[in-house]
Structure formats: structure tokens, C-alpha cells
Amino acid sequence: MAAILTLFSPLAMADAKAAEDPAKAASAPMSKGEIKAIQQFHMLDFNGDGKLSRKELALVPKLYAAFDEADTNHDGFITLDEVRAFAIKYRAAREEAKAQAAARAGK
């Protein structure tokens, strides 16, 4: 998971609640990180088909390792929509972990 986020984690500017409300996530303005993630997605899409295959990610071992988790429909490819959904899910988990850490530190 952390591997794909190396590429796509800068999506942290969006609200963590977006993970619970896909419509909100889709309508939220893109952060600088999300824009960068989209650019990197296109850069890795060597054949220009709009999706990433395992072969295209083979050059980035960390991304390759997270492939199955990001490929939510299990079709053997990661689309930009799957990348965005993955990033929203990761962002929400990261924000929750930060909140828990802050709560522990405040006790």
C-alpha cells in the first residue's frame, strides 16, 4: 500500500471524510499532490492505454508490491479511478492514525 502512495500519497489535502462519501471525493478540488499523482500515473502508462499493468510497474518494486490492493476490480490493471480510490482510502487511514497518535500524546 505504501508503495503506491509513494506515487499517489500527496493526495492528503482532501478531507478524510471523502473516503466515506465517493460523491464528495469526486467533487473535491484536486490537491497539488493529486495533480502530481495523475502526472506520474500517465508517465508510468508506457503504452498510453489509460491503465497500469504489472509490467508497467515492474520498474518500481514498491508499486508492484501494492498492485493487488489497488486493483480493486481484479482485472489485472490499475486505472486512474482505482488510484484515486486507493489514495482516498489510504489518506483516511493515515489521518485516523495521526488522530490516534495525537490523542495518545495528549493523555
N, C-alpha and C positions, 0 to 999 in steps of 0.2 A: 504494500500500500504506500509506504513512504517513498518508494521509488517513483511512482507516477507523480507523486506530489512534488518531487524534486522539480519536475517539469511544470506541474499544474497547481501547486500549493499556494502560490501567491494570490489565489482567489479569496484570500482571507478578509477582504474588505466587505464582503456581503454579510448579511445578517445570518446567524446560525439558525434562526427560525425558518429560513428558506428551505432547509432540509426537510422540514415538516410540511411545507406548502410549495409544491412544484410550480404552481402558477406564479407565486411570489418570486421564486428563484428565476423563472424565465423572464419576468418583467423587471427584475432588479437591474440597475445600470451596471455595466461591466467595470470591474476594477482594473487598475493598471496590470495587476498580476494575471487576471483573466485574459486580457488582451495579449499579454506575453505568452500565456499558455496556448492560445489559439495560434499565434505565430509559430511557436515551437511545434505544435501539432502538424501544421502544414509543412514545416521544414522536415519533419520525420516521415511525412507521407510521400515517400520517394516516387511512387508511381502515380501520384495525383488522383487516386480513386476516392478520396474523401474518408478513408478509414485506415487504421494502422493494423498491420498484420504482425504476427510474431516475428516474422523475418525482418520487417522494418525496425522492430525494437531490439533485435538481436545485438545491435551495436551498443545498446545501453542496458547492461545487465540488471540494474535495479528496476528499470521499467519493465523489462522482460519478466522479472520475477513477480511483478504485480499484475500481470496481464489478465489472469483468470478472474481476479477480483473486479477489475474494471470492465471486463467483457460481460456485462450483466445479462445479455440475451444469449450468451454462449454460442455465438455464430462464428467464432474464430477471428473476429475483428473488433477493434475499438473505434467507435465513431466519436465525433466531436460531442454529440449529445451525451454519450456514455462518459466521456472525460469530464464534462461539466457536472453530471450527476455524481460521479465519483468524487470530484473535488468538493461539492457541497456536502456530501456525507462525511468526508474527511475533515472538512472545516468545522462542521458541527461537533464532531468528536474531539477535535483539538480545542475548541472553545470550551467544551464541557470539562476537559482535563485541566485547562487553565483555571476555570472557576473552582474546581475541586481543590486544586493546589492553593489557590488564594484563600479558600475557606479554611484549609488546614493551617496555613500560615497565620491566619487571623485568630486562631484558637489559642 
